[in-house]
Amino acid sequence: MGCPRSGTTWLQRLVSHHRDVRTGTESYVFSTFVSPQLRAWRRGIRNARIVSARTGLGAYLTEEEFQSILHRYMMDLLRPLIGNLAPGEVFVEKTPNHALWLPEIVELLPRCRIIHIVRDARDTVASILATSKSWGGDWAPAHPREAARMWVKHVRAARQAAGQLGKARFYELKYENLFARPVELLLEAWRFVGIEASEQEATNAVRSVGTDEFEFPIGGELALISGPVARSPRGFFRKSSPGGWKEDLSLVEKFWVWRVARKTMSDVGYLWSFPF
């Protein structure tokens, strides 16, 4: 997980290149279908304690009953993803905005492991703005202020959860380091999820996973509508080298990123002073 346009797909493809790793297209299973229900339950119970509200599902179900129902529902939704895994295999679920729902995800899946990729806010914003003009116009902000806010929101949410999870369950890496040392960091990511691999296997994965088009097999209702394969949209890949923001962002766009994101950038090691 990570802010959109931070390299999540590249990392997903690298990690899933191993023979014991399975993956698929973004599911939004937690951010859309599961976690909001747990958050709503928590909010209802909290309000009942504060203002003595006597409405909501809490008037019909105990905490244990609700958790049992939600867990069964979650496992039913996850079964197409993980139901056919063989012993020792791992499923990598990549949905960037799951970073915003980590407390609920960890509560529902206490043994899950989180990989968070962070990219320089300036390059991320440049990519988001470019995406807003093409295939991502329905979700990508077109103003640098809102794009920078998106980056801050995702990074802060993930790092807040990191303090609760510890290094055994939360692994964070920077896009720029992965770009510079892909074999080394891919091996680290594999070890983090319990996959043993050789340096040669990591080297082969890095060579095989480039910035060409990709596809994931799909099923369900979407396969009936558009076929059994989800392909990368035209223009999905842009500049991969760090630092492209220097030419991509106008002075005004740089100002907005600096104004909105500079504190969080500093917290994660991207120091940037004004003037640019």
N, C-alpha and C positions, 0 to 999 in steps of 0.2 A: 504494500500500500504506500501511498504518498500523494502529494498534490498532483493532479493531472498535468501531463506534459513534463514530468520529472524523470522519465526513464523507467517507469514501472513495467511497461510492456517489454522493453529490452531486457530488463532483469528477469522477468517472468520467462522469457524465451530461453535465456541462458540457463537458469536453474532447471527448467523442465527438459533440457536437452539430455539429461541423464536417463538411463534406461529404467530406473526405479521411480521416476517422477512423472506424474500425470498432471494435466492442467486442462484448461478450457477457456472459453470466452468469459468476459465479466458477467457475473451472475446478479450482483446487487442483492444477494440473498439476505444479508444482514441489514444493510442501510435502508432497504425498501420494505422487506417482508417480515423480518423477525425482530430486530433490535428496537424499532419504534414502539412495538407493542410492550416490550419489557420496560422501556422508558416511560410509557404512558401509565403502566401499572405502578411504577415507583412514584410517579408524580401524583397519582390518585391517592395512594396510601399516605404520602407526605402531606398532602392537603388535608386529608382526614384528621391527621394528628394536629395540624396547625389551626384549622378553622372548624374542626368538628363536622366536616362534610360527611354525609351519609349516603352518597350516591356512587355509582360506578360498579365495576365487577367485584370490587372488594366487598360489596354488600352480599355477594353470592358465593365467592370463592375464598378459601384461605390462601396464604402465600404458597404453601406446599402444593395445593391443588392447581393453582395457576402455573407454577413452575413446571409441574408435571405435564400439563397440557401444552405449554409453550415448547417444552423440550421435545415432546413427541412430534409436534408440528415442524419444528426446526429439522429434526432428523429425517422426516418424510421429505422435506424440501432438499436436504443435502444428499439423499440416497442416490439420485442420478449422478451426482458428482463423485461420491466416495464409495458407493455401494459395491462396486466391482474391484476394489483395490485388493491386490494379493498381499500376503504377509511381507512386511518390509517396504512396501511401496508408500509413497507420499503423494497427496494431492495438493497442488499449489493453486489457491484461489486468489486471483488478482482483480480486485475492484478498488481503484484509488480512494474513493470516498469512504471506504470502510475505516479509514483513519479517524473519521469523525464519530465512530460508534464503538471504539475500542473497549470502554468499560463494560458495555453489554455483551460484546463478543467474548471477552475473557470470562465473564461470569457464566455464560452459557457453554463455553468450550474451554474449561480450565486447563486443558493440556495442549491447547493450540500454541503455535509459535509464530511470532510476528516479525516480518522483515519490512523495514521502513527505509525507503530510498529518498534522499534529500538532494535536490539540485539547487544551484545558485538561483536566487529569486529573480535575478535579472534575466538569465537565460530562460527560466520558466515562464516569466511574464511575456518575453518576446515570442515564445512558442505559443502561448495561449492567445495572444493577440493575432498572430498569423492564423491560428486555427479558427478563430472567430470569423475570419473572412472567407473560410472555405468549408470543409466538411463538418466543423464543430460549431457552426453558427447557432445551433439550438441550445447550447450549454456554455460555451466559452465566452467570458466577458469580453466586450470590445473596448472597454476603457481600462487604462493601466492601473487606475486606483482600485477597481474591483478585481482585476487579475491579481494584483499584489495582495489584496485582502484574502483572496482564495488561498494563495500560498501560505500566508501567515496562519490562517485558520487551520489548515491541514497539518502544518508543521507543529504548531503549538499543541494541537490535540494529540498527535502521536507522541510527542516528547513528554507530555504530561503523563500519559499512560506508561511510558518507559520507566519512570521512577517507581511505579508500583509493581512492574513485572520483573525487573532485574535482567541481568545479561543472559540468564539461562533461557529466557522466553522472549526477549526482545533484542533484535539485531538491527542496527542502523548502519547504513553506509552512504557515502556521498557519491553522487553521479560522477564527479570529477575524478575521484579516486578509482572508481570502477573503470572509467575511460582510460586512466593511466596504467592501472595494474589489474586488468580484467581476470587473468588466470588466477592470481593470488586471491582476489576477493570472491571469485566464484567458488573456489575451494572452501573458503571460509563459510560462505552461504550454504553450501552443501553439508558441511560438517554441522552447522547450526541446526539443520532440519534432520540430522541423523543419517546422512548419506555419505558413505565412504567412496572416494574416487581418487584417481591418480592425476598427477599434473598433466599427463598426456591427454587424459579424457577432458580436462578443463580446457586445454589448448585447442583440442578438436572442436569443442563446443563454441569457443570464442571465434574460431575461423568459420564455423558453419552459420553462426547467427550474425548476420550483417544487418544492414539497413534496407534490405530488399522487402518486397511485400510478403506478408505472412497470412496464414489461414488456420482456423481452428474448426474441428468438426462440431456440429451442433445437431440437436434433435428437437423433440417437442414440437410445439405449435409453430415456432419460427422456421423449423425445417420444412414444415408443410407449406409455409408462405413463400420462403425464398431459397429453399434447397438445403442440402446437408452440410454446407460449409460457410463459415463466416470469414470474410476476407478483410484485410486492412483497407480502409478508405483511401481514395486517391489523395496524395499529399500528406499522408500520415507522418512520414519521416521527413524531417527537416535537417538542419545543421546539427551534427552530433558533437562537434568539437566545442569544448567549453570556451566561453568568452565571446561568442558570436553576438551577444547583446550590444557590444560596443558599436557595431555597425547597424544592428537591427532596430535599436531603440532611438527615438528622437530625444532631444534634450528635455522636452516636456515629459515624455514617458519615463525617462530616467529619474526625473525629479519626483514623480508620483511613486515610483518604486522605492526610492530613498525615503520619502516622507512616511510611507505606510509600513515598510518592511525592515527598515534599517536596524531596529532594536532586535527583532527576531533573527535577522541575518547575523548580527554580532553574536547572539547567543549560540548559534550553531557554527560559528567560525568563519563567516563571510564578512570581513571588515571592509567598510566602505565609507569614505569621507566625502563631504561636500566642500568645494565644487568637484564635479566628476572629472 
